[in-house]
Amino acid sequence: MKKRLFFGFAFFVGFSLLVAWQFAAAELADLQKEVDVPIEKENVEVASSPSKTPLFI
């Protein structure tokens, strides 16, 4: 009886892992299929501070 319960549980776990693997593979294929749209070049403003204060006192 214990052997039958063990194999039934092992089959359930293995089947669940197989289904989860298929979902993960499909999601990964969907993510790889998406094409990133290039971002247009924008002007970047850089601010600088004239004072050079130490970071640690």
Buried (B, 14 or more C-beta within 10 A) or exposed (E): EEEEEEEEEEEEEEEEEEEEEEEEEEEEEEEEEEEEEEEEEEEEEEEEEEEEEEEEE
